[in-house]
Amino acid sequence: MSVKVTKEMLIEDLLQQDPNIAGILTRMGMHCIGCMAAAGESLEEAMIVHGYGPEDVDITVQMLNEFLEPVAEEAE
């Protein structure tokens, strides 16, 4: 069962949900996904460091949950 993405989730935890999230974040300009610091950063912290605002964070959380939704439905 998939966990709902929140802005407080660590990047490392997001990638454990689905490794394909790395590609999504990389396309957003967050190329430090494999960096040790990124493992301990929340999605919100990482996005702010890369110049995104609070509204962008909320949109990204929604988008990632929609991305993971088919996976969650298959698991049920």
ZILIN-V870972 format. One record per pair of residues at least 4 apart in sequence whose C-alpha atoms are under 7 Angstrom apart, sorted by the first residue. I is the first residue (numbers start at 1). J is the second residue. Records with the same first field share a line. If there is no record, write none. Layout:
I: J, J
This chain:
1: 72, 75, 76
2: 17, 72
4: 65
5: 9, 61, 64, 65
6: 61
7: 42, 43, 44, 57, 61
8: 42, 43, 44
9: 13, 14, 42, 43
10: 14, 39, 40, 41, 42, 43
11: 15, 38, 39, 41, 42, 43
12: 16, 39
13: 17
14: 18
15: 19, 21, 22
20: 24
21: 25
22: 26, 33
23: 27
24: 28
25: 29, 30
26: 30, 31
30: 50
32: 38
33: 38
34: 38
35: 39
37: 41
41: 45, 46
42: 46
43: 47
44: 48, 57
45: 49
46: 50
47: 51, 52, 57
48: 52, 53
52: 56, 57
53: 57
54: 58
55: 59
56: 60
57: 61
58: 62
59: 63
60: 64
61: 65
62: 66
63: 67
64: 68
65: 69
68: 72
69: 73
70: 74
71: 75
72: 76
